[in-house]
Amino acid sequence: MSDRHPPPERRQSDRVRLLQCLSAEPLAARDLSQTAGLSERDVIEHLQHLHKTLKTQQRCLVVKPAACLDCQFVFHKRTRLTRPGKCPVCRSTHLSEPRFSLA
Ligand SMILES: [Zn+2]
């Protein structure tokens, strides 16, 4: 269990590194995981944290929601930052990934 939870200092510096990878250009979690050298799962975890904390720093994590590529349904109400499994309207799994940028 301790392996999957590195010390807080390291979590902190991972998050700073991820923050530096974010820009005005919207990027998917997969792109960010490659740029920051983190797993996609860690990226999502950090993004969720940044989503909450950045608001107090006059910056904002902008989430471009996932969308269905078949019927154009957009996952506006989705609060989780992970990629949805399938479209609730047409059941398609042909979905775009949520993308993240910094404002
Ligand atoms: Zn759909």
Residues whose N, C-alpha, C, O or C-beta is under 5 A from the ligand:
A	BS01	ZN	C68 D70 C71 Q72 F73 C87 V89 C90 R91 S92
